[in-house]
Amino acid sequence: MKNSVKVQRAIANITQAQLAEKIGVSRQTINAIEAGKYVPSTVLALKIAKLFEKSVNDIFELESTD
C-alpha cells in the first residue's frame, strides 16, 4: 500500500515521534507505515487522515495487484 504520510508530516512540520504521540502509537509504527512495511488498521488510517484533515484515500492508495 502506497501512502503519503511522510509528505503530509513534512507539510505539517511534525516529527514521526510527534505524529505517533498524537495518534497513540509508537514512533516505530509511524516509521514502518511510511516505509510501506506496515499496513495500518482502518481505525489508525482514519486517525491519521483526520489529523491531517484529509480523506483516507488522499493518504493511502492500494497498489494494483495486476
MOPAC internal coordinates of N, CA, C and O (Angstrom, degrees):
PM7 1SCF
backbone

  N    0.0000 0     0.00 0     0.00 0    0    0    0
  C    1.4451 1     0.00 0     0.00 0    1    0    0
  C    1.5205 1   108.77 1     0.00 0    2    1    0
  O    1.2310 1   120.83 1   -55.61 1    3    2    1
  N    1.3033 1   116.01 1   124.39 1    3    2    1
  C    1.4585 1   121.00 1   175.41 1    5    3    2
  C    1.5247 1   108.55 1   -78.69 1    6    5    3
  O    1.2310 1   120.97 1   -27.57 1    7    6    5
  N    1.3282 1   115.75 1   152.43 1    7    6    5
  C    1.4681 1   118.66 1   174.80 1    9    7    6
  C    1.5190 1   110.10 1  -153.01 1   10    9    7
  O    1.2310 1   121.49 1   -18.23 1   11   10    9
  N    1.3179 1   114.75 1   161.77 1   11   10    9
  C    1.4646 1   120.64 1   179.92 1   13   11   10
  C    1.5297 1   110.64 1  -116.45 1   14   13   11
  O    1.2310 1   120.55 1  -150.54 1   15   14   13
  N    1.3327 1   116.55 1    29.46 1   15   14   13
  C    1.4659 1   120.22 1  -178.24 1   17   15   14
  C    1.5324 1   110.33 1   -59.04 1   18   17   15
  O    1.2310 1   120.37 1   135.29 1   19   18   17
  N    1.3294 1   116.90 1   -44.71 1   19   18   17
  C    1.4700 1   120.09 1  -178.94 1   21   19   18
  C    1.5244 1   110.90 1   -61.34 1   22   21   19
  O    1.2310 1   120.42 1   138.14 1   23   22   21
  N    1.3194 1   116.80 1   -41.86 1   23   22   21
  C    1.4705 1   121.29 1   178.98 1   25   23   22
  C    1.5255 1   110.40 1   -64.97 1   26   25   23
  O    1.2310 1   120.75 1   133.22 1   27   26   25
  N    1.3155 1   116.17 1   -46.78 1   27   26   25
  C    1.4716 1   120.24 1  -179.96 1   29   27   26
  C    1.5303 1   110.90 1   -62.27 1   30   29   27
  O    1.2310 1   121.05 1   141.90 1   31   30   29
  N    1.3191 1   115.60 1   -38.10 1   31   30   29
  C    1.4611 1   120.93 1   178.84 1   33   31   30
  C    1.5289 1   110.35 1   -64.99 1   34   33   31
  O    1.2310 1   120.70 1   139.16 1   35   34   33
  N    1.3265 1   116.27 1   -40.84 1   35   34   33
  C    1.4707 1   120.56 1   178.53 1   37   35   34
  C    1.5242 1   110.54 1   -65.02 1   38   37   35
  O    1.2310 1   120.60 1   138.20 1   39   38   37
  N    1.3275 1   116.47 1   -41.80 1   39   38   37
  C    1.4664 1   120.57 1   178.70 1   41   39   38
  C    1.5308 1   110.11 1   -61.44 1   42   41   39
  O    1.2310 1   120.94 1   139.12 1   43   42   41
  N    1.3423 1   115.81 1   -40.88 1   43   42   41
  C    1.4676 1   120.94 1  -179.39 1   45   43   42
  C    1.5325 1   112.09 1   -79.69 1   46   45   43
  O    1.2310 1   120.75 1   172.24 1   47   46   45
  N    1.3433 1   116.16 1    -7.76 1   47   46   45
  C    1.4627 1   122.41 1   179.47 1   49   47   46
  C    1.5286 1   111.83 1    57.37 1   50   49   47
  O    1.2310 1   120.90 1  -130.79 1   51   50   49
  N    1.3488 1   115.88 1    49.21 1   51   50   49
  C    1.4547 1   120.18 1   176.02 1   53   51   50
  C    1.5364 1   109.28 1  -126.70 1   54   53   51
  O    1.2310 1   120.99 1   -26.92 1   55   54   53
  N    1.3120 1   115.71 1   153.08 1   55   54   53
  C    1.4591 1   121.23 1  -179.68 1   57   55   54
  C    1.5241 1   110.43 1   -84.29 1   58   57   55
  O    1.2310 1   121.22 1   -11.02 1   59   58   57
  N    1.3235 1   115.27 1   168.98 1   59   58   57
  C    1.4610 1   119.51 1   174.68 1   61   59   58
  C    1.5245 1   109.92 1   -58.89 1   62   61   59
  O    1.2310 1   120.59 1   137.78 1   63   62   61
  N    1.3287 1   116.48 1   -42.22 1   63   62   61
  C    1.4657 1   121.04 1  -179.15 1   65   63   62
  C    1.5305 1   111.26 1   -62.99 1   66   65   63
  O    1.2310 1   120.21 1   138.89 1   67   66   65
  N    1.3181 1   117.21 1   -41.11 1   67   66   65
  C    1.4670 1   120.62 1   179.57 1   69   67   66
  C    1.5198 1   110.76 1   -65.77 1   70   69   67
  O    1.2310 1   120.43 1   136.57 1   71   70   69
  N    1.3346 1   116.78 1   -43.43 1   71   70   69
  C    1.4594 1   120.39 1   178.15 1   73   71   70
  C    1.5249 1   109.94 1   -62.11 1   74   73   71
  O    1.2310 1   120.70 1   134.26 1   75   74   73
  N    1.3179 1   116.26 1   -45.74 1   75   74   73
  C    1.4588 1   121.28 1  -179.86 1   77   75   74
  C    1.5212 1   111.21 1   -57.11 1   78   77   75
  O    1.2310 1   120.66 1   134.82 1   79   78   77
  N    1.3165 1   116.34 1   -45.18 1   79   78   77
  C    1.4667 1   120.82 1  -179.75 1   81   79   78
  C    1.5243 1   111.36 1   -63.25 1   82   81   79
  O    1.2310 1   120.54 1   138.48 1   83   82   81
  N    1.3209 1   116.58 1   -41.52 1   83   82   81
  C    1.4674 1   121.03 1  -177.81 1   85   83   82
  C    1.5281 1   112.50 1   -64.68 1   86   85   83
  O    1.2310 1   120.21 1   148.59 1   87   86   85
  N    1.3386 1   117.21 1   -31.41 1   87   86   85
  C    1.4700 1   119.02 1  -177.00 1   89   87   86
  C    1.5281 1   113.20 1  -109.25 1   90   89   87
  O    1.2310 1   120.68 1  -178.43 1   91   90   89
  N    1.3345 1   116.30 1     1.57 1   91   90   89
  C    1.4557 1   120.09 1   172.01 1   93   91   90
  C    1.5138 1   116.68 1    80.30 1   94   93   91
  O    1.2310 1   120.71 1  -144.05 1   95   94   93
  N    1.3285 1   116.24 1    35.95 1   95   94   93
  C    1.4713 1   120.93 1   175.72 1   97   95   94
  C    1.5240 1   108.58 1  -130.57 1   98   97   95
  O    1.2310 1   120.42 1    -2.65 1   99   98   97
  N    1.3233 1   116.80 1   177.35 1   99   98   97
  C    1.4646 1   120.25 1   177.89 1  101   99   98
  C    1.5258 1   110.76 1   -84.01 1  102  101   99
  O    1.2310 1   121.30 1   -19.40 1  103  102  101
  N    1.3280 1   115.12 1   160.60 1  103  102  101
  C    1.4586 1   119.95 1   176.09 1  105  103  102
  C    1.5235 1   110.11 1   -62.65 1  106  105  103
  O    1.2310 1   120.67 1   145.83 1  107  106  105
  N    1.3319 1   116.32 1   -34.17 1  107  106  105
  C    1.4539 1   121.09 1   179.09 1  109  107  106
  C    1.5273 1   111.25 1   -61.98 1  110  109  107
  O    1.2310 1   120.43 1   144.54 1  111  110  109
  N    1.3278 1   116.79 1   -35.46 1  111  110  109
  C    1.4685 1   120.74 1   177.59 1  113  111  110
  C    1.5203 1   110.18 1   -64.49 1  114  113  111
  O    1.2310 1   120.30 1   136.03 1  115  114  113
  N    1.3210 1   117.03 1   -43.97 1  115  114  113
  C    1.4676 1   121.17 1   178.38 1  117  115  114
  C    1.5256 1   109.53 1   -62.37 1  118  117  115
  O    1.2310 1   120.42 1   136.69 1  119  118  117
  N    1.3227 1   116.80 1   -43.31 1  119  118  117
  C    1.4603 1   121.54 1   178.84 1  121  119  118
  C    1.5280 1   110.51 1   -59.48 1  122  121  119
  O    1.2310 1   120.61 1   135.49 1  123  122  121
  N    1.3314 1   116.44 1   -44.51 1  123  122  121
  C    1.4693 1   120.87 1  -179.22 1  125  123  122
  C    1.5312 1   111.41 1   -66.44 1  126  125  123
  O    1.2310 1   120.03 1   141.44 1  127  126  125
  N    1.3266 1   117.54 1   -38.56 1  127  126  125
  C    1.4714 1   121.04 1   177.58 1  129  127  126
  C    1.5257 1   109.37 1   -63.34 1  130  129  127
  O    1.2310 1   120.48 1   131.68 1  131  130  129
  N    1.3313 1   116.69 1   -48.32 1  131  130  129
  C    1.4647 1   120.56 1  -179.00 1  133  131  130
  C    1.5304 1   111.72 1   -61.66 1  134  133  131
  O    1.2310 1   120.27 1   145.39 1  135  134  133
  N    1.3152 1   117.09 1   -34.61 1  135  134  133
  C    1.4638 1   121.48 1  -179.10 1  137  135  134
  C    1.5189 1   112.53 1   -81.32 1  138  137  135
  O    1.2310 1   120.41 1   174.72 1  139  138  137
  N    1.3363 1   116.83 1    -5.28 1  139  138  137
  C    1.4529 1   120.52 1  -179.55 1  141  139  138
  C    1.5139 1   113.54 1    77.01 1  142  141  139
  O    1.2310 1   120.30 1  -163.81 1  143  142  141
  N    1.3243 1   117.02 1    16.19 1  143  142  141
  C    1.4654 1   121.53 1  -179.01 1  145  143  142
  C    1.5276 1   112.50 1   -92.69 1  146  145  143
  O    1.2310 1   120.73 1   169.77 1  147  146  145
  N    1.3296 1   116.22 1   -10.23 1  147  146  145
  C    1.4600 1   121.12 1  -177.58 1  149  147  146
  C    1.5230 1   108.88 1  -140.52 1  150  149  147
  O    1.2310 1   120.96 1   -51.13 1  151  150  149
  N    1.3162 1   115.76 1   128.87 1  151  150  149
  C    1.4609 1   120.89 1   176.68 1  153  151  150
  C    1.5275 1   107.00 1   -97.57 1  154  153  151
  O    1.2310 1   120.16 1   -61.66 1  155  154  153
  N    1.3245 1   117.31 1   118.34 1  155  154  153
  C    1.4671 1   119.53 1  -176.52 1  157  155  154
  C    1.5244 1   112.01 1   -69.34 1  158  157  155
  O    1.2310 1   121.56 1   -24.97 1  159  158  157
  N    1.3223 1   114.61 1   155.03 1  159  158  157
  C    1.4640 1   120.12 1   173.85 1  161  159  158
  C    1.5289 1   108.59 1   -65.17 1  162  161  159
  O    1.2310 1   121.02 1   -14.12 1  163  162  161
  N    1.3011 1   115.65 1   165.88 1  163  162  161
  C    1.4683 1   120.45 1   177.83 1  165  163  162
  C    1.5208 1   110.42 1   -58.86 1  166  165  163
  O    1.2310 1   120.62 1   136.46 1  167  166  165
  N    1.3266 1   116.42 1   -43.54 1  167  166  165
  C    1.4705 1   120.73 1  -179.26 1  169  167  166
  C    1.5260 1   110.11 1   -61.95 1  170  169  167
  O    1.2310 1   120.13 1   135.57 1  171  170  169
  N    1.3176 1   117.35 1   -44.43 1  171  170  169
  C    1.4618 1   120.64 1  -179.84 1  173  171  170
  C    1.5257 1   111.22 1   -66.21 1  174  173  171
  O    1.2310 1   120.32 1   138.54 1  175  174  173
  N    1.3132 1   117.00 1   -41.46 1  175  174  173
  C    1.4726 1   120.53 1   177.01 1  177  175  174
  C    1.5251 1   110.85 1   -61.02 1  178  177  175
  O    1.2310 1   120.68 1   139.63 1  179  178  177
  N    1.3254 1   116.31 1   -40.37 1  179  178  177
  C    1.4701 1   120.22 1   178.18 1  181  179  178
  C    1.5254 1   111.43 1   -65.56 1  182  181  179
  O    1.2310 1   120.29 1   140.21 1  183  182  181
  N    1.3293 1   117.05 1   -39.79 1  183  182  181
  C    1.4718 1   120.58 1   178.21 1  185  183  182
  C    1.5254 1   110.73 1   -62.73 1  186  185  183
  O    1.2310 1   120.64 1   136.64 1  187  186  185
  N    1.3215 1   116.38 1   -43.36 1  187  186  185
  C    1.4684 1   120.74 1   179.52 1  189  187  186
  C    1.5275 1   110.07 1   -63.77 1  190  189  187
  O    1.2310 1   120.67 1   133.51 1  191  190  189
  N    1.3178 1   116.33 1   -46.49 1  191  190  189
  C    1.4673 1   120.57 1  -179.71 1  193  191  190
  C    1.5297 1   111.27 1   -61.26 1  194  193  191
  O    1.2310 1   120.77 1   136.34 1  195  194  193
  N    1.3260 1   116.14 1   -43.66 1  195  194  193
  C    1.4736 1   120.00 1  -179.52 1  197  195  194
  C    1.5218 1   110.79 1   -63.18 1  198  197  195
  O    1.2310 1   120.57 1   137.94 1  199  198  197
  N    1.3253 1   116.52 1   -42.06 1  199  198  197
  C    1.4575 1   120.41 1  -179.51 1  201  199  198
  C    1.5248 1   111.26 1   -59.58 1  202  201  199
  O    1.2310 1   120.78 1   139.26 1  203  202  201
  N    1.3283 1   116.11 1   -40.74 1  203  202  201
  C    1.4677 1   120.72 1  -179.07 1  205  203  202
  C    1.5262 1   112.74 1   -88.79 1  206  205  203
  O    1.2310 1   120.52 1  -178.14 1  207  206  205
  N    1.3348 1   116.62 1     1.86 1  207  206  205
  C    1.4636 1   122.51 1  -179.32 1  209  207  206
  C    1.5253 1   111.59 1    55.56 1  210  209  207
  O    1.2310 1   121.62 1  -134.41 1  211  210  209
  N    1.3293 1   114.50 1    45.59 1  211  210  209
  C    1.4658 1   123.07 1   178.21 1  213  211  210
  C    1.5156 1   108.37 1  -128.80 1  214  213  211
  O    1.2310 1   120.54 1   -12.21 1  215  214  213
  N    1.3198 1   116.57 1   167.79 1  215  214  213
  C    1.4606 1   119.37 1   172.63 1  217  215  214
  C    1.5254 1   107.98 1   -84.47 1  218  217  215
  O    1.2310 1   120.68 1   -21.29 1  219  218  217
  N    1.3147 1   116.30 1   158.71 1  219  218  217
  C    1.4658 1   120.52 1   177.06 1  221  219  218
  C    1.5290 1   109.69 1   -57.11 1  222  221  219
  O    1.2310 1   120.49 1   140.42 1  223  222  221
  N    1.3277 1   116.67 1   -39.58 1  223  222  221
  C    1.4713 1   120.90 1  -179.91 1  225  223  222
  C    1.5271 1   112.65 1   -65.46 1  226  225  223
  O    1.2310 1   120.24 1   154.18 1  227  226  225
  N    1.3273 1   117.15 1   -25.82 1  227  226  225
  C    1.4675 1   119.95 1   177.34 1  229  227  226
  C    1.5283 1   111.20 1   -72.13 1  230  229  227
  O    1.2310 1   120.22 1   154.67 1  231  230  229
  N    1.3225 1   117.19 1   -25.33 1  231  230  229
  C    1.4626 1   121.44 1  -174.87 1  233  231  230
  C    1.5233 1   112.82 1  -103.90 1  234  233  231
  O    1.2310 1   120.75 1   142.12 1  235  234  233
  N    1.3204 1   116.16 1   -37.88 1  235  234  233
  C    1.4654 1   120.82 1  -176.50 1  237  235  234
  C    1.5255 1   110.50 1  -115.72 1  238  237  235
  O    1.2310 1   121.11 1   -43.20 1  239  238  237
  N    1.3276 1   115.48 1   136.80 1  239  238  237
  C    1.4675 1   120.33 1  -178.76 1  241  239  238
  C    1.5250 1   109.55 1  -135.47 1  242  241  239
  O    1.2310 1   121.28 1   -54.96 1  243  242  241
  N    1.3197 1   115.16 1   125.04 1  243  242  241
  C    1.4626 1   119.26 1   176.55 1  245  243  242
  C    1.5202 1   109.34 1   -69.07 1  246  245  243
  O    1.2310 1   121.15 1   -44.80 1  247  246  245
  N    1.3153 1   115.41 1   135.20 1  247  246  245
  C    1.4539 1   119.52 1   176.80 1  249  247  246
  C    1.5306 1   108.72 1   -86.07 1  250  249  247
  O    1.2310 1   121.10 1   -37.08 1  251  250  249
  N    1.2837 1   115.49 1   142.92 1  251  250  249
  C    1.4525 1   120.56 1  -179.52 1  253  251  250
  C    1.5238 1   110.32 1   -66.00 1  254  253  251
  O    1.2310 1   120.73 1   -41.26 1  255  254  253
  N    1.3397 1   116.20 1   138.74 1  255  254  253
  C    1.4606 1   120.61 1   179.00 1  257  255  254
  C    1.5156 1   110.99 1  -103.83 1  258  257  255
  O    1.2310 1   120.46 1  -165.15 1  259  258  257
  N    1.3304 1   116.73 1    14.85 1  259  258  257
  C    1.4645 1   121.89 1  -179.10 1  261  259  258
  C    1.5012 1   111.58 1   -66.98 1  262  261  259
  O    1.2310 1   120.10 1   180.00 1  263  262  261

